[in-house]
Amino acid sequence: MAEEKKDHWSSEAYQNAASFVPKLATKIVQWLDPQKDDVILDIGCGDGVLDVQIHEVLAQGNGSIHGTDASPAMIEAAIETVKKAGTAKCTFEVVDAVELAKAPHLQRGQYTKLFSNAALHWVLGQCKTDAAKQAEFFRAARDALVPGGTFAFEMGGLGNVSEMRAALLGAVARRVGLAKAVEHDPWFFPDEAWAKTVMEETVGGWKVERAEREYRPTTADVGGVEGWVRLFGASFFEALPEGKEREECVREVVDVLEVVCRNPGSGGGFHLGYVRLRVLARKL
């Protein structure tokens, strides 16, 4: 029997540590360019905030948006978000995107556009040592689209949150060794060349029309560095037993990063070294 994946996510923790994620999605939504009659699949929809925004366009026509996420807690939050907004053309379900090929109802070539924001580095990170599994995701995404349909996605790119990743790996590795720490690193941060190669050559049936990588230092949310570390670094700490040792490791990471990420200017706060990879690809 397969081991059940632990759900690290909650809407409350996300709003405390990462409410900036949907707010900073303006550019990739522009690349998506939603039209009133589009039928959109959102892969890794989170709490549904962006889906409600996109719905404002779809509400003018016959379009709809269907959000999927591996986290039951986030899907519950998305359903509640839509209920409060009164949007009729947003639907959601729990689907682990790394297993998208095993969701036949999403493989019927019925979507005009696919969208993903800040999710694919988690999805592809689940199979970061399995190139065939990563290719399978892009094959399944292609098969979900109508011919000529587009996939606009933004994810962590090469160099993303390097200071956070180094602090997490370093603190955990001191306790359990680097190999085990790396096993618990949940992320995959590629560059533009990787995206183009895997989509156009390894998988085929795609044409990458635009791709860019942007350094975008981001101010930490209200939860500060600690809120970010506890939410996004949760899987690293699972390399350690629950209790005193794990909490000491968390404190070590937070203490280091509060030095490294502190803004010495008059504005104060903490800056996180985000690097975003954006891709717009068309199904041939």
Secondary structure, 3 states (H helix, E strand, C coil): CCCCCCCCCCHHHHHHHHCHHHHCCHHHHHHHCCCCCCEEEEECCCCCHHHHHHHHHHCCCCCEEEEEECCHHHHHHHHHHHHHHCCCCEEEEECCHHHHHHCHHHCCCCEEEEEEECCHHHHHHHHCCCHHHHHHHHHHHHHHEEEEEEEEEEEECCCCCHHHHHHHHHHHHHHHCHHHHHHCCCCCCCCHHHHHHHHHHHHCCEEEEEEEEEEEEEECCCCHHHHHHHHHCHHHHCCCCCCHHHHHHHHHHHHHHHHHCECCCCCCCEEEEEEEEEEEEEEC
